[in-house]
Each structure stands twice: as C-alpha cells, then as structure tokens.
C-alpha cells in the first residue's frame, strides 16, 4: 500500500462489495455510443441497475430517480453535451454522486475544454488512464492534493486511487481486459455505483476496482481469447463472492 494511504483492509473492501450487492443502486449513464450496451450489461452483472437516456427533455427525471450519475466524453455530440449539463445540475442539486470519464481528452481542444468546464462542477469521481491524466492535470498527485474533494482513479499496469494526499495502489487484473473495448468506460460506471452505497468515495472506488479486476482475472482463466472473455467476465462479475475478493485483492 502506498505511503500516506488510508488503512483500508481487504475485509473492508469485501464488506463494501457485499453492501453494494444488497443495495443494488440505480446509475444513470450518459456515456458514449460504443460503450452503452456493454456498460449496461456490466452494471447488471455487478449488481446495479442502469438507465441510459440522453434525451435532454427527460434526463433530469432519470437523474432524480437514480442514485448516481456517469458522464463519459467518448462520443460527446451536441445532444449528449446538453444532457450532460442538465444531468450534472440535477445531481449536484440533489447531492448525488457523479463521475466524469474524460475519454481521449488529449485528442482535441474542444474535448479538453469540455472536460475542464465539467470539472468546475465538482465530480465525485474521475477515472482516467495515464495519457488522459497527463493531458488534463500534468502532475496528477498535485491536482489530487489541491482538489481533495475529487477522488481520482488512474488505471494502468498498476491502478491507483488518489484522494487528497494519499494514494492506494492495486495490481489485480488481466491483459485480456485491454483487448476489449470500453472496459474502462464500464469500470467508471461500476465505481460511481459503489459511491451510492459508501460515503467514503476512495473506499468505494477501491471496492469497485477490486471486484472488476478480480472478475477479469477469473474470466481470463476460463476464456480462449477476447471474444470468449466478455461473457465469462459478465458471469464472474455476477458470481464473485466477497470472501474471494478479500482473499485475492493485491495492494501495490
């Protein structure tokens, strides 16, 4: 476990998974068109309930009905932009957790500007890879310290959960997970769904990440390749017991 990390234990992480499974939170996802189907199935398998509308005239009602919100910038067309602003306003007004996924924020000035604008509305959680983090923040750790209300999940060979002045690292997962599109997008949805069940956002992110990546390890054992990995991954998400997570979680 990284220096200055909170004293989370494998048992706390497993307990958070168990509480999540009992609660079965509803997550409203404004996500990219590539990720919608897979994200919905991942949430259902993990134990949450998804909704996916991007229609600006009804998204406020869906956020009001939901327990948490995901905003993913992967295919941020004009309708999604409008819906995202309405949804974030509703989530903040009702003190509901919401996550920002700045997909390929380094790819265009417009995407970067939108991500920076949405960051001003204080997301509960932000998940990104190393390239996205570097483009958006430069020094991720310094940003986390300056914006301690935002929990950052930086995924890569070693996954890190950062909040304030601490970092928790994990080394679960499988290389096959990198061979399936939108795995990261769906992970962010699972992470914010856990935040609907746990007030400690960093602990919620740790538990969601552990469930997700250990399910990936289990699925990789059963799969012949990327094509068969996906159905096994959904099965493992649904089957994975909290006790198994406690046994298998690997802190970096």
BELQUIHU-V829442 format. One record per residue. N is the residue number from 1. RES is the residue in one letter. SS is DSSP state (helix for helix, strand for strand, loop for the rest). Layout:
n=N res=RES ss=SS
n=N res=RES ss=SS
This chain:
n=1 res=X ss=loop
n=2 res=X ss=loop
n=3 res=X ss=loop
n=4 res=X ss=loop
n=5 res=X ss=loop
n=6 res=X ss=loop
n=7 res=X ss=loop
n=8 res=X ss=loop
n=9 res=X ss=loop
n=10 res=X ss=helix
n=11 res=X ss=helix
n=12 res=X ss=helix
n=13 res=X ss=helix
n=14 res=X ss=helix
n=15 res=X ss=helix
n=16 res=X ss=helix
n=17 res=X ss=helix
n=18 res=X ss=helix
n=19 res=X ss=helix
n=20 res=X ss=helix
n=21 res=X ss=helix
n=22 res=X ss=helix
n=23 res=X ss=helix
n=24 res=X ss=loop
n=25 res=X ss=loop
n=26 res=X ss=strand
n=27 res=X ss=strand
n=28 res=X ss=strand
n=29 res=X ss=strand
n=30 res=X ss=strand
n=31 res=X ss=loop
n=32 res=X ss=loop
n=33 res=X ss=loop
n=34 res=X ss=loop
n=35 res=X ss=loop
n=36 res=X ss=helix
n=37 res=X ss=helix
n=38 res=X ss=helix
n=39 res=X ss=helix
n=40 res=X ss=helix
n=41 res=X ss=helix
n=42 res=X ss=helix
n=43 res=X ss=helix
n=44 res=X ss=helix
n=45 res=X ss=helix
n=46 res=X ss=helix
n=47 res=X ss=loop
n=48 res=X ss=loop
n=49 res=X ss=strand
n=50 res=X ss=strand
n=51 res=X ss=strand
n=52 res=X ss=loop
n=53 res=X ss=loop
n=54 res=X ss=loop
n=55 res=X ss=loop
n=56 res=X ss=loop
n=57 res=X ss=loop
n=58 res=X ss=loop
n=59 res=X ss=helix
n=60 res=X ss=helix
n=61 res=X ss=helix
n=62 res=X ss=helix
n=63 res=X ss=helix
n=64 res=X ss=helix
n=65 res=X ss=helix
n=66 res=X ss=loop
n=67 res=X ss=loop
n=68 res=X ss=strand
n=69 res=X ss=strand
n=70 res=X ss=strand
n=71 res=X ss=strand
n=72 res=X ss=strand
n=73 res=X ss=loop
n=74 res=X ss=loop
n=75 res=X ss=loop
n=76 res=X ss=loop
n=77 res=X ss=loop
n=78 res=X ss=helix
n=79 res=X ss=helix
n=80 res=X ss=helix
n=81 res=X ss=helix
n=82 res=X ss=helix
n=83 res=X ss=helix
n=84 res=X ss=helix
n=85 res=X ss=helix
n=86 res=X ss=helix
n=87 res=X ss=helix
n=88 res=X ss=helix
n=89 res=X ss=helix
n=90 res=X ss=helix
n=91 res=X ss=helix
n=92 res=X ss=helix
n=93 res=X ss=helix
n=94 res=X ss=loop
n=95 res=X ss=loop
n=96 res=X ss=loop
n=97 res=X ss=strand
n=98 res=X ss=strand
n=99 res=X ss=strand
n=100 res=X ss=strand
n=101 res=X ss=strand
n=102 res=X ss=loop
n=103 res=X ss=loop
n=104 res=X ss=loop
n=105 res=X ss=helix
n=106 res=X ss=helix
n=107 res=X ss=helix
n=108 res=X ss=loop
n=109 res=X ss=helix
n=110 res=X ss=helix
n=111 res=X ss=helix
n=112 res=X ss=helix
n=113 res=X ss=helix
n=114 res=X ss=helix
n=115 res=X ss=helix
n=116 res=X ss=helix
n=117 res=X ss=helix
n=118 res=X ss=helix
n=119 res=X ss=helix
n=120 res=X ss=loop
n=121 res=X ss=loop
n=122 res=X ss=loop
n=123 res=X ss=loop
n=124 res=X ss=loop
n=125 res=X ss=strand
n=126 res=X ss=strand
n=127 res=X ss=strand
n=128 res=X ss=strand
n=129 res=X ss=strand
n=130 res=X ss=helix
n=131 res=X ss=helix
n=132 res=X ss=helix
n=133 res=X ss=helix
n=134 res=X ss=helix
n=135 res=X ss=helix
n=136 res=X ss=helix
n=137 res=X ss=helix
n=138 res=X ss=loop
n=139 res=X ss=loop
n=140 res=X ss=helix
n=141 res=X ss=helix
n=142 res=X ss=helix
n=143 res=X ss=helix
n=144 res=X ss=helix
n=145 res=X ss=helix
n=146 res=X ss=helix
n=147 res=X ss=loop
n=148 res=X ss=loop
n=149 res=X ss=loop
n=150 res=X ss=loop
n=151 res=X ss=strand
n=152 res=X ss=strand
n=153 res=X ss=strand
n=154 res=X ss=strand
n=155 res=X ss=strand
n=156 res=X ss=loop
n=157 res=X ss=loop
n=158 res=X ss=loop
n=159 res=X ss=strand
n=160 res=X ss=strand
n=161 res=X ss=strand
n=162 res=X ss=strand
n=163 res=X ss=strand
n=164 res=X ss=loop
n=165 res=X ss=loop
n=166 res=X ss=strand
n=167 res=X ss=strand
n=168 res=X ss=strand
n=169 res=X ss=strand
n=170 res=X ss=strand
n=171 res=X ss=loop
n=172 res=X ss=loop
n=173 res=X ss=loop
n=174 res=X ss=loop
n=175 res=X ss=helix
n=176 res=X ss=helix
n=177 res=X ss=helix
n=178 res=X ss=helix
n=179 res=X ss=helix
n=180 res=X ss=loop
n=181 res=X ss=loop
n=182 res=X ss=loop
n=183 res=X ss=helix
n=184 res=X ss=helix
n=185 res=X ss=helix
n=186 res=X ss=helix
n=187 res=X ss=helix
n=188 res=X ss=helix
n=189 res=X ss=helix
n=190 res=X ss=helix
n=191 res=X ss=helix
n=192 res=X ss=helix
n=193 res=X ss=helix
n=194 res=X ss=helix
n=195 res=X ss=helix
n=196 res=X ss=loop
n=197 res=X ss=loop
n=198 res=X ss=loop
n=199 res=X ss=loop
n=200 res=X ss=loop
n=201 res=X ss=helix
n=202 res=X ss=helix
n=203 res=X ss=helix
n=204 res=X ss=helix
n=205 res=X ss=helix
n=206 res=X ss=helix
n=207 res=X ss=helix
n=208 res=X ss=helix
n=209 res=X ss=helix
n=210 res=X ss=helix
n=211 res=X ss=helix
n=212 res=X ss=helix
n=213 res=X ss=helix
n=214 res=X ss=helix
n=215 res=X ss=helix
n=216 res=X ss=helix
n=217 res=X ss=helix
n=218 res=X ss=helix
n=219 res=X ss=helix
n=220 res=X ss=helix
n=221 res=X ss=helix
n=222 res=X ss=helix
n=223 res=X ss=loop
n=224 res=X ss=loop
n=225 res=X ss=loop
n=226 res=X ss=helix
n=227 res=X ss=helix
n=228 res=X ss=helix
n=229 res=X ss=helix
n=230 res=X ss=helix
n=231 res=X ss=helix
n=232 res=X ss=helix
n=233 res=X ss=helix
n=234 res=X ss=helix
n=235 res=X ss=helix
n=236 res=X ss=helix
n=237 res=X ss=helix
n=238 res=X ss=helix
n=239 res=X ss=helix
n=240 res=X ss=loop
n=241 res=X ss=loop
n=242 res=X ss=helix
n=243 res=X ss=helix
n=244 res=X ss=helix
n=245 res=X ss=helix
n=246 res=X ss=helix
n=247 res=X ss=helix
n=248 res=X ss=helix
n=249 res=X ss=loop
n=250 res=X ss=loop
n=251 res=X ss=strand
n=252 res=X ss=loop
